[in-house]
Amino acid sequence: MPSVAKKLVIVQDEERDTGDQADPRTEQASGDMTGQGAGEGTGQGEHTGHDAQQDAHAEHAGAGEENARPDELRILEALLFAAAAPLDEATLGKQLPDGVNVREALAQLKAEYATRGVNLVKIGKKWTFRTAGDLSWLLTKKSVETRKLSRAAIETLAIIAYHQPVTRAEIEEIRGVVVSKGTLDVLLETGWIRPRGRRKVPGRPLTFGTTEEFLSQFSLEEVGDLPGLEELRGAGLLDGRLPPDFQVPMPSDDTTLRDDEDPLEPGDLDLGLAPPASRTED
């Protein structure tokens, strides 16, 4: 009996050990199913992401096509930027696709550039790009141009400085030669002389005098500081054979009109350079 009981205990222990061990085929099958499920899930996720990326590219391409500028605007832009001179509509139209209204395309391009630093402008019958008017000061180059006055201009300036107010006829009388209009124009452009008024004589000629720019140019506090007869003679600027009664006048640039002068009238400062009012275009 004890041996039988012992055998029964051994058999029960073996069955218990056998029950604790899992079937390898079951574990392998479960593993395969689990792997397949995971693989299918991963593959499906990758496929979904790829589709979303393709959809995003398609939407971006569609938006790009909608926002693309018309070819005629791009062509006009390229032609006008590359042109060395303004181009007319006929020349531009030859380069555009058939059926394109060049005038309407130019108007659209002009509107696009209206708020930019470069504007499309029409000059006469031609088109070109120009720097925006409010930015032109950035490209302005200032330079000082040195101009040498002619001997006639220097003599005329000296006569005006010493004899002001003086008319053109009086200048010619003192110099002994005719004063060309160009000589007075040069002095007016320098800003050293100005029209003062009109002489109360037939023809009412303009009278001329010096300006503050004249004083600044020659470092004078006032025109009365100009050299007198003795200073000019000592500097060798006067001929030694001057008449005994020769005198250098005491210059004065008092802006008050003299008794023989009338005030300037509207248009006198134009000096005939501006067109008459009747010929001015509206």
Secondary structure, 3 states (H helix, E strand, C coil): CHHHHHHHHHHHHHHHHHHHCCCHHHHHHHHHHHHHHHHHHHHHHHHHHHHHHHHHHHHHHHHHHHHCCCHHHHHHHHHHHHCCCCEEHHHHHCCCCCCCCHHHHHHHHHHHCCCCCEEEEEECCEEEEEECHHHHHHHCCCCCCCCCCCHHHHHHHHHHHHHCCECHHHHHHHHCCCCCHHHHHHHHHHCCEEEEEEECCCCCCEEEEECHHHHHHCCCCCHHHCCCHHHHHHCCCCCCCCCCCCCCCCCCCCCCCCCCEECCCCCHHHCCCCCCHHHCCC
